[in-house]
Amino acid sequence: MRYDHPDAVRLNDAVQREYAVRYGDEGDVTPLDPSMFAPPRGVYLLAYDEAGEPVATGGWRTQEDPEEGYLTGDAEIKRMYVIPEARGRGLARRILALLEEDARAAGRVRMVLETGIEQPEAMELYASSGYAPLPESDKFGLYRFKEESRCYAKPLQSPAVPEAAPGTSPG
């Protein structure tokens, strides 16, 4: 799906309204363009309910700008959102797993994301999915200097496992 698909725009508008309520501002002003989510440099996913209504969204984009604190091989999650009526069904966790799988297949080595302290359920999801909070000195992105911002990272590529010597068995 494209980031500028009408259903994606509808859910993006909804998440922006939620950000405004939670943070008391205009929402996330990170510049995003549909081309950022075009494979193989990213992907954008939408989930639909049984009636064909869009209920959840999320995407990743290649992000490697050292000036903003990113590392070579980073994939950044953007616009993870589940409408209130569809929460608690595991949709965010499933979208997150699909995003990780796709970024890994595209050769990305680390998944990163930024969220805020007014989204405790998001911080819980990421922590329970293997994401580690980054120290202040390693924060990235537009909001890296904001006190309420929290950045997380998760390796996507497992370290190489040494091969067993001939005539031995692993473990």
N, C-alpha and C positions, 0 to 999 in steps of 0.2 A: 504494500500500500504506500501511497505517497503522503508525505507530510502535509501537502496542500489539498488532499482529498477532502471533500465536504464533511465527511464524518470525522476525520482527524481535526479539521478546523473547529468543528462543534465541540469535541472533547477538549481541545486546546483552550478554547474560550472558557469552558467550565473549570478547568484546572486554574486558569488565570484568575477567575472570580474567587476560587477557594484560596489561592495565595493572597489575594487582596484582603480577604476577611481575616486570614490567620496572621498576616504580617502588617496589615494596615497601610498598604501601599498599592502601587499599580500592578503588582505581580512580578513575574520573572521577566526582566528586560534583556536577557541574553539574546544576542542576535542569532536567529536561526533561519536557515534557508532550506527549501525542499531538497536542493542538490546535496546538502550535507548528509542526507540519509539515503542516498542512492548507492546501491551495491556497486563495487565491493567496499566502499569507504563508509558504509553505514547501512542501516535498515530501519524501517518504521513499521510497527505492528499495530493492528487494531483487533480487538476481540468483540464478538457480537453475541447477543443472547439468542434464545430459541426463536424469538419473534423477528430477528434480523436487525435489532437496534444496537448501535455501538455502545459498549459498556466499559471498555478498558483500552488503554493505549500505552505505548512505550517505544523508545527508539534508542539506537546508539549511533554515534558518529566518530570518525577518526579525529583525534585531537592530539597534537604533538607540539604545540607552541611552547617552547621553553620560557618565553617571556611571561606566559600566564601560568607557569608552574607544571605544565604537562611534560610527560616523558615520551621518548620514542617508543612506539608500540601501544600507546594508550587508546582505548575506546571509551568514550564518555556516554553514560546513560542520560537521556533527556526525556522529559514529559511522561514519566511513569504516572499513570492516573487510572483510578477505578471510580466510576460514579458511585455515590453513596448507597444507592439501592442494590448494588452488586457486590459490595464489600463483604468480606468474610467467607468468600467461596474459593479462595486460593488463586484468583486470576492474576494478581500482581506477581505472585511467586512463579506461576507458569510463564508469564511474559518475560520475567527476569531470566529464567532458565533458557528460554528461546533466544533472548538477546545475547546471553553469554555464549551459547552454542554457535550462533551466527558469527559473532566477533572472533571467536576462537578459530572457526573455519576460514575466516578472512585473514588470519595470521596475526591478529592483535594479541599482545602478551599480557596486558593488564586492563581490567575494567575499572573505571573510576566514576564517581558521581558526587554531586554536591546536593545537600538538603539542608534543612534548617531546624532549629530547636522547636519550632511550632508544629513540627510534623513527627511527633514521637513514634507513631505507628510505622512511618517510613524508616526511621532509624532502627526500629526493632526488626523490621523485615530484612534490611540489609545486614545487620549484625547476625541474625539467625541464618543468613544465606552465605556466611563466610567472608563478609566484607569487614575490613578492619578500619577503625577511625584513624585518620592521619593526624600527626601533630601539626600545630599551627604553622610551623616552618615549612611543611610540605603541602599546604593547601594550594589549590589551583583554581583557575577560572575567574569569572567576573566578580564573584562574591568572596574571594579568598581573604579579603581584609575585613569582612563584616564579622562582628563578634558572634552573631547568631547563626553563622554559617558552619556547617559540618561537612567535611570531605571524607570519603571512604574509598578504599581500593581493594581489589581482589585479583590475585594472579590468575591468568587464564591458561597458561601453559604450565604443565607440571614439569618439575626438574627432571632431567634425564636420569634414568635408573641405570646404574652400572650393570653391564652384562656379567653373568656368572662365568667363572672360569670353566674351561672344558672339563668334563668329568665331575662337575659339582652340580648340586641343585640349589635353586634359590630358596632362601628361608630356612 
